[in-house]
């Protein structure tokens, strides 16, 4: 992995010099081009700093100190961010453009979508941003990607692709937004449409934003319509109120129509069952798989967490079958105090 891939969820600012030169080829959003007060609107996007304990499960791959953005959604201090920033966090602070800082409480993290919610303990000087219609956004639309820091951290970015996204950490979005050029402070950044509405939440730096397989630096955003579908459950329960998906604790890459296990979580059920880095997954529960997304869907169709997953694996030119008793990923995590 490159340094910038490791930065997803950490401190991308400190690693920006390692990133694609596309970061230097951005155009700032010009307030004169919009019918709304851009500077005022961007006050809703604030700095987020979070600290997780060293013994937290997620600290092994996200680190203990995390930094990104949060977006004010209502007048009661509800903020939206990308969940990996606040996963198992003990302390969360939010800061405004004027350097005012207030504590906040993580109240929800949706592992399926990646959305995280916080409640600030006191108000920052900002008006909430309204939610837009991400289904109405089209490829080739020009949008604003905004991080904390106001107009100086708002860039014009093009939606270059809308497509499925499969993450190596057992994560799948049926539809994600991919934009170019990339924003250097992407974690929890706001994707804003031409009417000043929030249409996406910043998740990742990617190197294949444009379709076609060529290298193109950009960002992946989660469409805001997904948030609308889950927000009531997150506010009420802190998660989706149905049985959790089965989780194996594997990290995978896709190449030449095969799924390769690149590593396994030492504390996860796959490792305990004997799955190893370098294994090639040929089938799940008797059904062949040729992509990470296909593997995830086969696993999740097996039932809720606790389902036994049969993996047909190619290892050192041998075929082996390994049964993994899946678990609830969240059972490994420290739960926000509010829930």
Secondary structure, 3 states (H helix, E strand, C coil): CCHHHHHCCCCHHHHHHHCCHHHHCCEECCHHHCCCCHHHHHHHEEEEEEEECCCCCCHHHHCCEEEEEEEECCCCCEEEEEHHHCCCEEEEEEECCCCCEEEEEEEEECCCCCEEEEEECCCCCCCCCCECCHHHCCCCCEEEEECCCHHHHEEEEEEEEEEEEEECCCEEEEEEEEEECCCCCCCCCEEECCCCCEEEEEEEEECECCCCCCCECEEEEEEHHHHHHHHHHHHHHCCCCCCCECECCEEEEEECCEEEEEEECCCCHHHHHCCCCCCEEEEECCEECCCHHHHHHHHHCCCECCCEEEEEEEECCEEEEEEEECECHHHHCCCCCCC
